[in-house]
Amino acid sequence: MPVTVGILVLLEAKPEKVDDLAAFLEQGRALAMAEPQTVDWYAFRVDETTYGIFDTFEADAGRQAHLGGEIARALMAAAPELLAKDPDIRPVEIVAVK
């Protein structure tokens, strides 16, 4: 599947919620697997309190469906409890893929 667009999300956990955010992201995998338009979905750790999500889509319609889907709703609901600040959500355009 050729991908053309993606989303990069950076998440800053509250120091006492680092493990909870990691567990939340691990659970997000099952939701991503159920999204037919999400080509790739990655959850990753940058440093002790910073995590991220990167996902790709063939077209903007898939990206918009994802932004309005279960993962986004779950993240926004959990954000006040888990995050030190609002999620940094950035739409991206894919330039090259291996």
N, C-alpha and C positions, 0 to 999 in steps of 0.2 A: 504494500500500500504506500503510495507516495504521500508524504506529509508536507503541508504547506504552512501550517500555523501551530502555535502552542501557547502554553501558559506557564509562567514562572511565578511561583508563590514563595515568599520568604516569611518564616514564622519565628517570632521571638518568644520562647516559653518563659513563663514566670519561673524563677529559679527553683521553687519548690514543686513545680509541675512538669519538670523536664521528662521524667519517666512516663507521666500520664500523656503528654503530647506524643511521645514515641509510640506508646500503645495505641493511641487514637489513629496515628498514621498507619500503623500496621493493620488496623481494622479497615482502613480506607481502601486497601487493596481489593477486598471483596466487592466493594461498591464499584470500583473502577472496572473490575472484570465484567460487571453486568452492563457496562456502557458500550454498546456496539460501535459508536463513532469515536471512541477514545482508542487511538492506535497504541500509544505507549503511555505508561503512568509510572513515575518514579517518586518515591519519598526518600529523602536523604538528610543527613546531619552535616552541618557546616562546622559548628564548634559546640561548646558545652551547652549553650542555650538556644542556638539558632538551627532551625530545621528548614526544609524546603520541599516543595512539590514541583515536579516538571512533567507536563504531559503534552502529547502531540495529537494532531488531528489532520485528516485529509483536507478539510475545508472549514471555513468559519462557522458553518452551520453546526458542525460537531462541537466546536469550541463553545458556541453559545448554548448548546444543549447541556454541555458539561457545567458551564457556569450557572445554569438554572437547575441543575440536578441535585441528587441526593448528597454527594460529597460536599458541594458548596453549602447546602443547607445545614448539614451536620457541622461543618467547620464554623459557620457563622454562629450557630447555636452554642458551640463549645468555646468560642473565642474568649468571651469575658472571663471564664473560669481558668483557661489554660494559658492565655497569651498575655505578655507584658504590654503589647501594643497591637493596634489593628494589623491584620495581615497585609503584606505588601504584594498585591496581585498585579502582575504585568503580562499583558498579552504580547506575544512575540511572533515574528515571522521567521520561518525556517529558511535559512540561506543554503545550507548544504547538509546532506545526510550520507552516512556510510552504510 
